[in-house]
């Protein structure tokens, strides 16, 4: 069971790092959108390509409040929930198997 325990703990850490990295990408996209960036800039294109598949369905379902896009906030809250619930549960399961 030690191998399974170590695998679950490692998987929880990798998922946590990936979610944190994606959250920072979403924050970067939100900040860049405030300055009207050049759409042909490679960084802007990368941020749009990576975040749009997640943000678009949420943006479609949320009401539009005075020009503010709340979809990044919803995604960040979902990431925090997943990190707190799923990742922590996975790590605790791995620890309990030791």
Secondary structure as UniProt FT lines:
FT   HELIX           2..33
FT   TURN            34..35
FT   TURN            39..40
FT   HELIX           42..61
FT   TURN            66..67
FT   HELIX           71..82
FT   HELIX           83..87
FT   HELIX           88..96
//
